[in-house]
């Protein structure tokens, strides 16, 4: 009985599992269109939301959301160019010149000095007959140029100390005690300056590593519009308008500088490079700390091509060099030849002198022949005759002198070739 029930139970369990699987498959089949519909609806909503956001962005920012063109960048910067210490804006209708002002330490002044500074500033405001703008720019203190200058001076001091050591050694060998003491004193003085310079350089390097040290600069912005010249601008050419605007701007800046001088404030007009640095830092505040504009200009990053010398100029320089070399060789040869001729003339003069002496001696012997013993006269004649051997000894000297000058000339020519 029990053995027949077990197969029935197993069959029932399998049947129930099979029915459940069929129900699950039927449910998935029936729900599949609904899930696809929901998915499509969600995708459509996402696309609509995205288009709405893009529409808002375009509405707020316009064309700057897409790839920026050269024209859009210039339009964003709001100036045309920098030329002759001026910023040109709005297609040449506005010209801007900027003054950099060096401030005074107002807090350390006495009461009388403070009053005079205030009166000078009030007088400056009362004398203004044109609008100005004050611009303050904060920069991270950059001491790289100062550090480089300090290091170059330290290197020069080290070279000077080495030279002094050489002079001290020379004074020791010469036994000049006074000069030695003087040089040692000078060396100690240079070493003290060197140690002080090294400590100052280390301190400035540590100070420059602190990015929180800021430097504040104050500028006075002066503008001039070409419309201020008056009507009838079509009568003037573009260069004439430019020159008039430049003259007026320069006069205004000079007036401002002289007026601020009453408040002990010194001003200077920014040149084109300084204007470019000012705008570069204003538009690229973060990048300006890593890459300075002055370093970029020194490296000629703004140069689109490299310039070389003119071909004709190169030919002229090469021709001048060849002429100089030929002139040096000619002068050297002439000196050697002249020296050789001089030696030969001196030797020939010496030989002629011996011959004249011999001739004169024979004449004297002939004059006193009757007064001399015949044997003595004969021996004297032979002695004068034997003096001709000196001529034979002088001849090899002439040849030796010629060989010496020729060898010297060859050495000079060989040395000249090596130098070339």
C-alpha positions in Angstrom: 0.0 0.0 0.0 2.7 2.4 1.0 4.9 1.4 -1.9 2.1 2.3 -4.5 1.5 5.8 -2.9 5.1 7.0 -3.3 5.1 7.0 -7.1 1.8 8.9 -7.1 3.2 11.6 -4.8 6.3 12.0 -7.0 4.2 12.3 -10.1 2.0 14.9 -8.4 5.0 17.0 -7.3 6.4 17.0 -10.9 3.0 17.9 -12.3 2.7 20.9 -9.9 6.3 22.2 -10.8 5.5 21.9 -14.5 2.3 23.9 -14.1 4.1 26.6 -12.2 6.8 26.9 -14.9 4.1 27.2 -17.6 2.3 30.0 -15.6 5.6 31.9 -15.2 6.4 31.6 -18.9 2.8 32.8 -19.8 3.2 35.8 -17.4 6.5 36.8 -19.0 5.0 36.5 -22.5 2.0 38.6 -21.6 4.0 41.4 -19.8 6.7 41.8 -22.5 4.8 44.3 -24.6 4.1 46.5 -21.6 7.7 46.6 -20.5 8.8 47.6 -24.0 6.2 50.3 -24.1 7.3 51.6 -20.7 11.0 51.6 -21.9 10.1 53.5 -25.0 8.2 56.1 -23.0 11.1 56.5 -20.6 13.5 57.0 -23.5 11.3 59.5 -25.1 11.0 61.4 -21.8 14.8 61.4 -21.4 15.2 62.7 -25.0 12.7 65.5 -24.3 14.4 66.5 -21.1 17.8 66.5 -22.8 16.5 68.7 -25.6 14.9 71.1 -23.1 18.2 71.4 -21.2 20.1 72.0 -24.4 17.5 74.6 -25.4 18.0 76.3 -22.1 21.8 76.3 -22.5 21.6 77.7 -26.0 19.2 80.3 -24.7 21.6 81.3 -21.9 25.0 80.9 -23.5 24.3 80.8 -27.3 27.1 79.8 -29.6 29.7 79.3 -26.9 28.4 75.8 -26.1 29.7 74.5 -29.4 33.3 74.5 -30.7 34.7 78.0 -30.3 35.9 79.8 -33.4 38.6 82.4 -33.7 36.0 85.1 -34.1 34.0 84.0 -31.1 37.2 84.1 -29.0 38.0 87.6 -30.0 34.4 88.6 -29.4 34.7 87.1 -25.9 38.0 89.0 -25.1 36.4 92.3 -26.1 39.5 93.9 -27.6 40.9 93.9 -31.1 44.7 94.3 -30.6 47.5 95.7 -28.6 49.7 98.2 -30.4 51.9 101.1 -29.4 51.2 100.8 -25.6 47.4 100.9 -26.3 44.5 98.5 -26.3 42.3 98.9 -29.3 38.7 98.1 -28.9 35.4 98.1 -30.9 37.0 98.1 -34.4 39.2 101.1 -33.6 36.6 103.3 -32.1 38.0 103.1 -28.6 41.6 103.3 -27.4 42.8 102.5 -23.9 46.0 103.3 -22.1 46.8 102.0 -18.6 48.9 103.5 -15.8 50.5 101.4 -13.1 50.5 103.1 -9.7 53.0 102.4 -7.0 51.3 103.0 -3.7 52.6 104.6 -0.5 52.6 103.2 3.0 49.9 105.4 4.4 49.8 103.8 7.9 53.4 104.6 8.6 53.1 108.3 7.8 52.8 111.1 10.3 49.5 113.0 10.6 50.9 115.9 8.5 52.0 113.6 5.8 48.6 111.9 5.7 46.9 115.2 5.4 49.2 116.2 2.5 48.5 112.9 0.7 44.7 113.3 1.1 44.9 116.9 -0.1 46.9 115.8 -3.1 44.3 113.1 -4.0 41.4 115.6 -3.6 43.2 118.0 -5.9 43.7 115.1 -8.4 40.0 114.4 -8.4 39.1 118.0 -8.9 41.4 118.3 -11.9 39.9 115.4 -13.8 38.1 116.4 -16.9 37.6 113.0 -18.4 36.4 109.6 -17.0 38.8 107.1 -15.6 38.6 103.6 -14.1 40.5 102.0 -11.2 41.5 98.4 -11.6 43.1 96.3 -8.9 44.7 92.9 -9.8 46.0 90.4 -7.3 48.8 88.2 -8.4 50.7 85.4 -6.8 54.1 86.7 -5.8 56.6 85.3 -8.3 60.3 85.7 -7.4 61.8 83.5 -10.1 63.6 86.4 -11.9 65.0 87.7 -8.6 66.2 84.2 -7.6 67.9 83.7 -11.0 69.7 87.0 -10.6 70.9 86.1 -7.1 72.2 82.8 -8.4 74.1 84.4 -11.3 75.7 86.8 -8.8 76.7 83.9 -6.5 78.3 82.2 -9.5 80.3 85.4 -10.3 81.4 85.6 -6.7 82.6 82.0 -6.8 84.7 82.7 -10.0 86.2 85.9 -8.3 87.2 83.8 -5.3 88.9 81.2 -7.5 90.8 84.0 -9.2 91.9 85.4 -5.9 93.2 81.9 -4.8 95.3 81.9 -8.0 96.8 85.3 -7.2 97.5 84.2 -3.6 99.4 81.2 -4.9 101.4 83.5 -7.2 102.2 85.8 -4.3 103.4 82.9 -2.2 105.8 81.8 -4.9 107.1 85.3 -5.4 107.5 85.8 -1.6 105.4 89.0 -1.6 104.0 88.9 1.9 102.1 92.2 1.8 100.3 91.3 -1.4 99.4 87.9 0.0 97.8 89.5 3.2 95.9 91.9 1.0 94.5 89.2 -1.2 93.6 87.0 1.8 91.6 89.9 3.3 89.8 90.4 0.0 89.1 86.7 -0.1 87.5 86.7 3.4 85.4 89.7 2.4 84.2 87.9 -0.8 83.4 84.7 1.2 81.3 86.6 3.7 79.3 88.2 0.8 78.9 84.8 -0.8 77.6 83.2 2.4 75.1 86.1 2.9 74.0 85.8 -0.8 73.4 82.0 -0.4 71.3 82.5 2.7 69.3 85.3 1.0 68.7 83.1 -2.0 67.5 80.2 0.1 65.1 82.4 2.0 63.7 83.9 -1.2 63.2 80.4 -2.7 61.3 79.3 0.4 59.2 82.5 0.2 58.4 81.9 -3.4 57.2 78.3 -2.7 54.4 79.7 -0.6 51.5 80.2 -3.1 49.5 82.2 -0.6 51.7 85.2 -0.8 49.9 87.7 -3.1 50.9 91.0 -4.6 48.3 93.6 -5.3 48.7 96.1 -8.1 46.6 99.2 -8.8 46.0 100.5 -12.3 44.3 103.6 -13.7 42.5 102.9 -17.0 42.2 105.9 -19.3 40.0 105.6 -22.4 39.5 107.8 -25.5 36.9 107.4 -28.2 37.5 108.5 -31.8 34.1 110.2 -31.7 35.5 112.7 -29.2 37.6 114.2 -32.0 34.4 115.7 -33.4 32.4 115.5 -36.6 33.7 115.0 -40.0 35.9 111.9 -39.2 35.6 110.9 -42.9 38.0 113.8 -43.6 40.8 112.1 -41.8 42.6 108.9 -42.7 42.9 105.9 -40.4 46.5 106.8 -39.5 45.6 110.4 -38.7 42.8 109.3 -36.4 45.1 106.8 -34.7 47.8 109.5 -34.2 45.3 112.0 -32.7 43.9 109.4 -30.3 47.4 108.4 -29.2 48.5 112.0 -28.6 45.3 112.7 -26.6 45.7 109.5 -24.5 49.3 110.2 -23.8 48.6 113.7 -22.7 45.8 112.5 -20.4 48.1 109.9 -18.8 50.9 112.4 -18.2 48.4 114.8 -16.5 47.2 112.0 -14.3 50.8 111.0 -13.4 51.7 114.6 -12.5 48.5 115.1 -10.5 49.1 111.8 -8.5 52.6 112.9 -7.9 51.3 115.4 -5.3 50.1 112.4 -3.3 53.6 110.9 -3.5 52.3 108.2 -5.9 54.5 107.4 -8.8 52.9 106.2 -12.1 54.2 104.6 -15.3 52.5 103.9 -18.6 52.4 100.2 -19.4 54.1 99.2 -22.6 52.7 96.7 -25.1 54.3 93.7 -23.4 53.1 94.7 -19.9 49.6 95.2 -21.3 49.6 91.7 -22.8 50.8 90.3 -19.4 48.0 92.2 -17.6 45.3 90.8 -20.0 46.9 87.4 -19.9 46.6 87.2 -16.2 43.1 88.6 -16.2 41.9 85.9 -18.6 44.1 83.0 -17.4 44.5 83.4 -13.7 45.3 79.8 -13.0 47.6 79.2 -15.9 49.5 82.4 -15.3 51.1 80.9 -12.2 52.5 77.9 -14.2 53.5 79.7 -17.5 54.6 83.3 -17.3 54.1 85.5 -20.3 57.6 87.0 -20.1 59.1 83.4 -20.2 56.9 82.6 -23.3 58.0 85.8 -25.1 61.7 85.1 -24.2 61.3 81.5 -25.6 59.6 83.1 -28.8 56.5 81.0 -28.5 54.7 83.8 -30.4 57.0 83.5 -33.4 55.3 81.6 -36.3 58.5 81.2 -38.3 62.3 81.7 -37.8 64.1 84.5 -39.7 67.5 84.1 -41.2 70.1 86.4 -42.7 69.8 87.7 -46.2 71.7 85.7 -48.8 73.6 88.7 -50.0 74.6 89.6 -46.5 75.8 86.1 -45.9 77.9 86.3 -49.1 79.4 89.6 -48.0 80.2 88.3 -44.5 81.9 85.2 -46.1 83.8 87.4 -48.5 85.0 89.7 -45.7 86.1 86.7 -43.7 88.1 85.4 -46.6 89.7 88.8 -47.2 90.7 89.0 -43.5 92.3 85.6 -43.6 94.2 86.4 -46.9 95.3 89.7 -45.5 96.7 88.0 -42.3 98.5 85.4 -44.4 100.0 88.1 -46.7 101.1 90.2 -43.7 102.7 87.1 -42.1 104.5 86.2 -45.3 105.8 89.8 -45.8 107.1 89.9 -42.3 108.9 86.6 -42.7 110.4 87.6 -46.1 111.5 91.0 -44.7 113.1 89.4 -41.7 115.0 87.0 -44.0 116.2 89.8 -46.2 117.3 91.7 -43.2 119.4 88.8 -41.9 120.9 88.2 -45.4 121.8 91.9 -45.7 123.4 91.9 -42.3 125.5 88.8 -43.2 126.4 90.3 -46.6 127.4 93.5 -44.9 129.6 91.5 -42.5 131.3 89.7 -45.4 131.9 92.9 -47.3 133.3 94.3 -44.2 135.9 91.5 -44.0 136.8 92.0 -47.7 137.3 95.7 -47.2 139.4 95.0 -44.2 141.5 92.6 -46.2 141.9 95.0 -49.1 142.9 97.8 -46.7 145.4 95.6 -44.9 147.1 94.6 -48.2 147.3 98.3 -49.2 149.0 99.1 -45.9 151.4 96.2 -46.3 152.3 97.4 -49.8 152.8 100.9 -48.5 155.3 99.8 -45.8 156.9 97.1 -47.9 160.3 98.9 -48.1 160.4 99.4 -44.4 159.6 95.7 -43.5 161.8 92.7 -43.6 161.0 90.6 -46.8 160.3 87.5 -44.7 157.9 89.5 -42.4 156.2 91.1 -45.4 155.7 87.7 -47.0 154.3 86.1 -43.9 152.0 89.1 -43.4 150.6 88.8 -46.9 149.9 85.1 -46.3 148.2 86.0 -43.0 145.9 88.4 -44.8 145.2 85.9 -47.5 144.4 83.2 -45.0 141.8 85.5 -43.5 139.5 84.6 -46.4 138.6 81.4 -44.6 136.3 83.5 -42.5 134.2 84.2 -45.6 133.7 80.4 -46.1 132.6 80.1 -42.5 130.1 82.9 -43.0 128.4 81.4 -46.1 126.9 78.4 -44.2 125.5 80.9 -41.7 123.6 82.6 -44.5 122.1 79.2 -45.7 121.2 78.3 -42.1 119.4 81.6 -41.6 117.4 81.0 -44.8 116.4 77.5 -43.6 115.4 78.9 -40.2 113.1 81.6 -41.7 111.6 79.0 -44.1 110.8 76.6 -41.2 109.3 79.5 -39.2 107.1 80.4 -42.2 105.9 76.8 -42.6 105.0 76.6 -38.9 103.0 79.8 -39.0 101.1 78.6 -42.1 100.4 75.2 -40.5 99.1 76.9 -37.3 96.9 79.2 -39.4 95.3 76.2 -41.1 94.7 74.4 -37.8 93.0 77.6 -36.4 90.8 77.8 -39.6 
